[in-house]
């Protein structure tokens, strides 16, 4: 599976962005996906994940109530809708995937087999 993330960019605080992750090579129906991010000088952290059946997990510390993950199996695409962005959300966002990942593993970086190239999100104050 190849993952292509897009949708990042420069946005003012309290603005919105929608990231997309297009998967190619296989149908995504049996895959779970996650979004992780890495800010400069920091470790990668979990943002959101979704299982093959649509169960969602959100990092409550950084994204609850503001970020939503969704998937469109017909388009082989996973989305991360980010609203009310703040400068602390500035990071490179990565899309990851694993066939059959279970809910409890969504937030575990080592659980995933496939990685996209990342898309930069910059939030200005």
C-alpha positions as CSV (number, residue, x, y, z in Angstrom):
1,X,0.0,0.0,0.0
2,X,1.3,3.4,-0.9
3,X,0.0,6.4,1.0
4,X,-0.1,10.0,-0.3
5,X,-0.9,12.7,2.2
6,X,-1.9,16.2,1.1
7,X,-3.9,19.2,2.3
8,X,-1.4,20.8,4.6
9,X,-0.4,24.4,4.3
10,X,-0.3,27.8,6.2
11,X,-3.3,28.8,8.0
12,X,-4.1,31.5,10.6
13,X,-5.0,30.5,14.2
14,X,-8.7,29.4,14.5
15,X,-8.7,28.4,10.9
16,X,-9.4,25.0,9.4
17,X,-7.6,22.5,7.2
18,X,-8.6,19.1,5.8
19,X,-5.9,16.6,5.3
20,X,-6.3,13.7,2.8
21,X,-4.5,10.4,2.6
22,X,-5.0,8.5,-0.6
23,X,-4.1,4.9,-0.6
24,X,-3.1,3.0,-3.7
25,X,-2.1,-0.5,-4.5
26,X,-4.9,-2.2,-2.6
27,X,-8.4,-1.4,-1.5
28,X,-8.5,0.1,1.9
29,X,-11.6,-1.7,3.1
30,X,-9.8,-4.0,5.5
31,X,-7.2,-1.4,6.6
32,X,-7.1,0.9,9.6
33,X,-5.5,4.2,9.4
34,X,-3.9,6.8,11.7
35,X,-2.6,10.3,11.7
36,X,0.5,11.1,13.6
37,X,2.4,14.4,13.7
38,X,5.8,15.5,14.5
39,X,6.6,19.1,15.6
40,X,10.2,20.4,15.3
41,X,12.3,19.0,18.1
42,X,9.6,16.8,19.4
43,X,8.7,13.1,19.1
44,X,5.9,11.9,16.8
45,X,2.6,11.8,18.5
46,X,-0.7,10.2,17.8
47,X,-3.5,12.5,16.5
48,X,-6.4,10.3,15.4
49,X,-7.1,6.8,14.1
50,X,-9.9,4.8,12.5
51,X,-10.4,1.1,12.2
52,X,-11.6,-0.8,9.2
53,X,-15.1,-0.8,10.7
54,X,-15.1,2.9,11.3
55,X,-14.3,3.0,15.1
56,X,-12.5,6.3,15.8
57,X,-9.9,7.3,18.3
58,X,-8.8,10.8,19.0
59,X,-5.9,12.1,21.0
60,X,-7.9,14.0,23.6
61,X,-5.0,16.1,24.7
62,X,-4.6,17.8,21.4
63,X,-7.5,17.2,19.2
64,X,-10.7,16.3,20.9
65,X,-13.7,18.4,19.8
66,X,-11.6,20.0,17.1
67,X,-10.3,17.2,14.9
68,X,-12.4,14.5,13.1
69,X,-11.1,11.5,11.2
70,X,-13.2,9.8,8.5
71,X,-12.8,7.5,5.6
72,X,-14.3,7.0,2.2
73,X,-13.6,3.5,1.1
74,X,-14.9,4.1,-2.4
75,X,-12.3,6.8,-2.9
76,X,-9.6,4.9,-1.0
77,X,-9.1,8.0,1.1
78,X,-8.9,8.9,4.7
79,X,-9.5,12.4,5.9
80,X,-8.5,14.5,9.0
81,X,-10.7,17.5,9.4
82,X,-8.9,20.0,11.7
83,X,-10.9,23.0,13.0
84,X,-10.0,25.9,15.3
85,X,-6.3,25.3,14.7
86,X,-3.8,26.8,17.1
87,X,0.0,27.4,16.7
88,X,0.7,24.3,18.8
89,X,-0.8,22.2,16.0
90,X,2.1,23.2,13.7
91,X,3.8,20.0,12.7
92,X,4.4,17.5,9.8
93,X,1.4,15.2,9.7
94,X,1.8,11.6,8.6
95,X,-0.7,9.1,7.4
96,X,-0.2,5.5,8.4
97,X,-2.0,2.2,7.7
98,X,-2.2,-1.4,8.8
99,X,-4.5,-4.1,7.7
100,X,-6.9,-5.2,10.4
101,X,-5.5,-3.0,13.1
102,X,-7.6,-3.2,16.3
103,X,-9.0,-0.2,18.1
104,X,-6.6,-0.4,21.1
105,X,-3.6,-0.3,18.8
106,X,-4.6,2.8,16.9
107,X,-2.4,5.1,19.0
108,X,0.6,2.9,18.9
109,X,3.1,4.0,16.3
110,X,4.8,0.7,16.0
111,X,1.5,-1.0,15.1
112,X,1.5,0.3,11.6
113,X,3.1,-1.2,8.5
114,X,2.8,1.6,6.0
115,X,3.7,5.3,6.1
116,X,3.0,8.3,3.9
117,X,5.5,11.1,3.2
118,X,3.9,13.7,5.5
119,X,2.3,17.0,4.9
120,X,3.3,20.2,6.6
121,X,0.8,22.1,8.7
122,X,1.8,25.6,9.9
123,X,-0.5,27.6,12.1
124,X,0.3,31.3,12.5
125,X,-0.8,33.3,15.5
